[in-house]
């Protein structure tokens, strides 16, 4: 595994452009959370939490599991959600807030890639680590916005993290996508692999449509 680099947040556009696909990183500093409602409200309703996005510039795609403890909050789990869900709005959000770091699960599409290239940003994806483990890397909850309106999951939380991750760079600031490149490499080797396994070139997967019927208990 490559050496893990701890990124001190917020990173600049120049910092983002130095990162390469596949780089293994952690992040330390302030991040903010959001899911579907954040994206929809930011673009369709022009409602944005009162955050200084120059200082808090890392967007974590997550609906954290939060527990109220006395007069504060405790993070139970922060399992990243699939970032591709937000592709419809993501490019506009990136440009509007000038975001340089996104964290989520899997990858995103071409419009997000264009926006990251334009502003100088990267998308980081999780590596085999669960939300319960990530929660242990959280130092402090600094604030929460729109809690009463949206609830704990969709609210925007400002969280301080230390060596949060690890993640890897799956979308760089130059328009490249790790998963797209991997798919191309697989496609080039697929025919050779089929031949080695004696699978015909015209092989197709069968579409299975199973209808489940509930049977009475005997």
Beta strands, then each sheet from edge to edge (+ up, - down):
strand 1: 5-8
strand 2: 24-34
strand 3: 58-61
strand 4: 65-69
strand 5: 72-77
strand 6: 101-104
strand 7: 122-126
strand 8: 138-145
strand 9: 156-171
sheet 1: 1+ 2+ 3+ 6+ 7+ 9- 8+
sheet 2: 4+ 5-
end
